[in-house]
Amino acid sequence: MSKRILMLVGDYVEDYEAMVPFQMLLMVGHQVDAVCPGKKAGDTVATAIHDFEGEQTYSEKRGHNFRITADFDRISGGDYDALVLPGGRAPEYLRLNAAVLDLVRHFCGSGKPVAAICHGAQLLTAAGVARGRSCSAYPAVRPEIEACGGTYVEANATYSNAHVDGNLVTAPAWPAHPAWIREFLRLL
């Protein structure tokens, strides 16, 4: 059965963490709307490509333009069956938007499936919905998860694991796409 899925993105969303799930979910027959505060359908956001190249943290390069498919100001969480929160740097500023946090609260509070990857967990912590939950994320987000009363789930050596806690499926980074999307599809 086809589901309506909402994906929250912003400038410098992680390229792979937005484009790959967007395309995978379309491929299996779901409708996916990508939205960004202040943007309308047809606008684009810049993406970033983060990679693990041996330094203490990831490197960042400019990625592709990612097309917005719906107007942020016209969407309602009640019209969607699930929510996807990609990572990258976008969650840093998306978490400052009250309407974004209200959407995250709506999905988590209603029991609808929520998939967050990498820094996408920053939206869970800012919305106050990670308290009492266990979730994975990029290791740099661990202090935020623990500070808000959540339990951080370690990434495996290849960053390819996903974690499920009720209606929430989380993962540390894009190498986890197969496990993360597989678990999200189960929740759907």
Secondary structure, DSSP 8 states (H G I E B T S, - for coil): ---EEEEE--TTEEHHHHHHHHHHHHHTT-EEEEE-TT--TT-EEEEEEEE--SSSS-EEEEEEEEE--S-GGG--GGG-SEEEE--BSHHHHHTT-HHHHHHHHHHHHHT--EEEEGGGHHHHHHTT--TT-EEE--GGGHHHHHHTT-EEE---TTS---EEETTEEEESSGGGHHHHHHHHHHH-
